[in-house]
């Protein structure tokens, strides 16, 4: 049996996986949803990107986990990708769920669609935090009004330092065993960094016909995909 460590993206805590966790546990797998420093119930804890990497590494070590499937959604793919190479032979596979991937020396902000400068300006305008989306900004992502209300109610500001600090990688992510889950309503193609990594024979692509938050919009389908990785 595998040990799943689930990390949601910006603004979200472990609660984001509430509809996924029971199905993984029912199949006999260890399942550990993790809240990163500075968000949700851990608001107020100072956090940069390497803090988030250490959150994940420390949880694996604290629980003595082996055969680990690290799951990173959205922003969390960046610390998850770094943590994956640091837990060594404890790692079985990484699953990136419609996520960013770390690039050595690069940051989340550097890839922002409006440009790094504009992203950093938005953080400065919000006291160094990335403000959660409004309910209207979740439109077109396959979410019901009830699901949108749940996400919006639970989201908390995300610490900006984790988004602007550079990633640190010692080897190519292409060497890891990876499944990349692309959510098609958020764009039909993976970004250039992911597309390049998908050329590795150790990477594979799985598509979901939903938006960027499948743990809310299609939790049962996402759980089935994850269970396939734990076999």
NORTADA-V729393 format. One record per residue. RES is the residue in one letter. PHI is phi in degrees with one decimal (999 if undefined). D_LAST is the distance of its C-alpha to the last C-alpha in whole Angstrom. Layout:
[[RES,PHI,D_LAST] [RES,PHI,D_LAST]]
//
This chain:
[[X,999,7] [X,-92.1,8] [X,-115.6,11] [X,-88.1,12] [X,-117.9,15] [X,-107.5,17] [X,-129.0,20] [X,-82.8,22] [X,-79.2,25] [X,-52.7,29] [X,78.3,31] [X,-111.8,28] [X,-109.5,26] [X,-60.3,23] [X,-59.7,25] [X,-62.0,24] [X,-97.3,20] [X,-57.5,22] [X,-91.2,20] [X,-98.3,17] [X,-54.5,16] [X,-59.1,17] [X,-71.6,14] [X,-68.3,12] [X,-67.8,14] [X,-63.0,14] [X,-84.3,11] [X,96.4,11] [X,-91.3,10] [X,-69.5,13] [X,-140.4,14] [X,-134.9,17] [X,-85.2,19] [X,-117.4,22] [X,-97.3,25] [X,-75.6,27] [X,-57.7,30] [X,96.0,33] [X,-128.5,32] [X,50.9,31] [X,-71.3,32] [X,-107.3,32] [X,-58.1,35] [X,94.1,38] [X,-83.4,36] [X,-58.9,37] [X,-151.2,34] [X,-112.1,34] [X,-63.0,31] [X,-69.4,30] [X,-60.4,31] [X,-68.0,27] [X,-59.7,26] [X,-68.2,27] [X,-52.5,26] [X,-73.0,22] [X,-59.8,23] [X,-66.9,25] [X,-65.9,22] [X,-61.6,19] [X,-69.2,22] [X,-60.1,24] [X,-88.7,21] [X,63.3,20] [X,-79.5,16] [X,-133.8,14] [X,52.2,10] [X,-84.0,12] [X,-107.2,10] [X,-85.7,14] [X,-119.6,15] [X,-122.3,18] [X,-107.1,21] [X,55.6,24] [X,-52.5,26] [X,-62.9,23] [X,-59.0,22] [X,-69.1,25] [X,-69.4,24] [X,-62.7,20] [X,-62.4,21] [X,-74.3,23] [X,-62.8,22] [X,-57.9,19] [X,-78.1,21] [X,-92.5,23] [X,-94.6,20] [X,59.4,19] [X,-76.5,17] [X,-74.1,16] [X,-82.8,14] [X,-100.7,10] [X,-162.9,11] [X,-112.7,13] [X,-121.5,13] [X,-96.2,17] [X,-100.6,18] [X,46.2,21] [X,-110.3,22] [X,-74.9,25] [X,-123.8,24] [X,-70.9,26] [X,-122.3,29] [X,-54.3,30] [X,84.2,34] [X,-104.1,33] [X,-126.6,33] [X,-60.1,31] [X,-61.3,35] [X,-63.2,36] [X,-98.5,34] [X,-64.3,35] [X,-64.9,36] [X,-93.3,40] [X,100.9,40] [X,-62.4,40] [X,-62.4,43] [X,-66.2,43] [X,-64.0,40] [X,-65.8,41] [X,-62.3,45] [X,-65.9,42] [X,-66.6,41] [X,-62.1,45] [X,-70.3,46] [X,-121.3,44] [X,58.2,44] [X,86.2,42] [X,-117.8,39] [X,-92.1,37] [X,-68.4,38] [X,-61.1,35] [X,-66.9,36] [X,-79.9,38] [X,-57.5,37] [X,-64.3,38] [X,-76.2,36] [X,-92.2,33] [X,-60.4,35] [X,79.3,33] [X,-112.9,29] [X,74.2,29] [X,-104.1,29] [X,-76.0,32] [X,-62.3,35] [X,-67.9,33] [X,-66.6,30] [X,-61.6,32] [X,-61.6,34] [X,-66.2,32] [X,-63.9,30] [X,-62.2,34] [X,-70.3,35] [X,-93.2,32] [X,-71.3,32] [X,-128.2,34] [X,-55.2,36] [X,-104.5,34] [X,-62.0,35] [X,-65.1,37] [X,-60.3,36] [X,-68.9,33] [X,-96.0,33] [X,-108.1,36] [X,-71.9,35] [X,-78.3,34] [X,-76.0,30] [X,-127.7,30] [X,-123.1,27] [X,-100.1,28] [X,-149.9,26] [X,-71.6,24] [X,-63.1,21] [X,-63.6,21] [X,-82.6,20] [X,-86.0,17] [X,-82.6,13] [X,-135.8,14] [X,-114.0,13] [X,-107.6,16] [X,-98.7,17] [X,-99.4,20] [X,-93.3,22] [X,-71.4,25] [X,-70.5,28] [X,-96.4,28] [X,127.6,29] [X,-74.1,27] [X,-125.0,27] [X,-63.2,25] [X,-69.5,28] [X,-61.9,29] [X,-62.7,27] [X,-68.4,24] [X,-57.4,25] [X,-67.0,26] [X,-68.4,23] [X,-67.2,21] [X,-73.2,23] [X,-68.6,21] [X,-69.4,18] [X,-92.6,16] [X,-107.1,16] [X,-139.1,15] [X,-108.8,17] [X,-125.3,16] [X,-108.5,19] [X,-124.4,20] [X,-88.5,23] [X,-156.1,24] [X,-94.5,26] [X,-72.4,25] [X,-121.2,24] [X,-67.6,21] [X,-66.3,20] [X,-101.4,24] [X,-78.4,24] [X,-142.3,21] [X,-63.1,19] [X,-70.7,17] [X,-65.5,16] [X,-65.1,15] [X,-59.7,13] [X,-63.9,11] [X,-62.5,11] [X,-63.1,9] [X,-62.5,7] [X,-63.3,6] [X,-80.0,6] [X,-89.8,4] [X,-92.6,0]]
//
